[in-house]
Amino acid sequence: MNKIETGIDGLFVIEPKVFGDRRGWFMESWSKRKFEEIGIDCEFVQDNHSFSEKKGTLRGLHFQKGEFSQAKLVRVLRGTAYDVAVDLRKDSPTFLKWFGIELSEENKKELFIPRGFAHGFLTLTDDVEFAYKADNYYNKESEGAIRYDDERIGIDWKLPGNEIKKVIVSDKDETAPRLSELSEDCFF
C-alpha cells in the first residue's frame, strides 16, 4: 500500500497493491494494520455505497459538523469520478484549499479524507458506484453542505466552459449555502 501526500495535511491518496493474473485481480482496499503502518490510525464504523446512473452527476459538497465529523476512505467500484475534498479546519494553513483526483475502477486509487473536510464528487462516466468507509456514524442533525460552485473555494471540476451549469444535482445540493452563508459551527 502506497500513501501519497496531497499538499494538505492529513489528506492522502492511497494506492493499494493489486495482484493480477489471467483470472483477474485481487487487492486489499483497507487493512487496519497496513494503514497504521503508513501512519493512518482510523477506526471505521460505517460503510456507504452510492450509485449514479448518469455521467455529469455531482454529489456534494457534504460534511458532518462537530462531534459527528467523519474521516472517510473513498473509492470508485465501477466507472470513473472526479473526487474533491475541501479543508474546513479554520486553524489549518490550507483552510478552504481543495484537492481533486480522478478515482476509477481501473486505477483503484482511494482517497483518505480526515475529519474536518467537505467532500463531493462528479461522475465522469455513466453507471458509477462509489463506496466509502466512515469513522463516525451519520447524524442527520449534524449534516452540512456547501454549494459545489462556491467562488471562494473555486473548485475546478474539470468541465469545459459553462458545463458546470449542466451537472445533475439534487435539490438539496443545488440550494446548499455558500461559504458566506455558513455559521461558524460549520468550521472545525
Secondary structure, DSSP 8 states (H G I E B T S, - for coil): -EEEE-SSTT-EEEE--EEEETTEEEE-S--HHHHHHTT------EEEEEEE-STTBEEEEEEE-GGG---EEEEEEESEEEEEEEE--TTSTTTT-EEEEEEETTT--EEEE-SSEEEEEEESSSSEEEEEEESS---GGGEEE--TT-TTT----S--TTGGGG-B--HHHHT---GGG--GGG--
